[in-house]
Amino acid sequence: MRIPDLLPRTLDLQVSEDVLQINQLLTMPAGAFIAQVVHITDPVAYAASVILIVAACLIAAWIPATRAARVDPMVTLRQN
């Protein structure tokens, strides 16, 4: 089963190019700022990044898990 294309292919590629250009414009100054603030051997920066990544993963897993825990398994099995 194929999902129909909602946008013409040329428009889709143009949007992708525009997004990439905006991404470059925003990330270059942010990268320069971060390079001034954080040094490559900074253990606090490594610890903070690990904590942020673990927190993001826990939140990303917690939301669907709590939603799935509310569903009655018998109701779901009967629907199929």
C-alpha positions, -999 to 999 in steps of 0.1 A, spaced: 0 0 0 15 33 -11 9 66 6 0 93 -20 24 122 -24 10 153 -8 35 176 -23 50 176 -58 85 162 -58 101 195 -69 84 214 -41 95 188 -16 132 192 -26 129 230 -25 116 229 10 144 205 20 170 229 6 155 259 24 154 240 57 191 231 53 200 267 46 181 279 76 198 252 97 232 263 86 224 299 94 213 291 129 239 265 139 270 283 128 267 311 154 254 287 180 285 265 174 308 294 177 292 305 210 294 270 224 330 267 214 338 298 234 320 287 265 328 250 266 363 235 263 369 201 247 383 186 279 356 200 303 342 172 324 312 192 335 302 197 299 304 159 293 284 151 324 258 177 316 254 164 281 251 128 293 225 138 319 205 158 292 206 129 268 195 104 294 167 127 306 155 131 270 155 94 264 136 87 297 109 113 288 106 100 253 101 64 266 79 74 296 52 92 276 42 62 253 46 38 282 22 56 304 -3 59 276 0 22 268 -4 13 305 -38 29 305 -52 7 278 -70 -25 287 -54 -54 269 -86 -73 264 -103 -44 247 -73 -40 223 -73 -78 215 -110 -78 208 -107 -49 183 -85 -70 161 
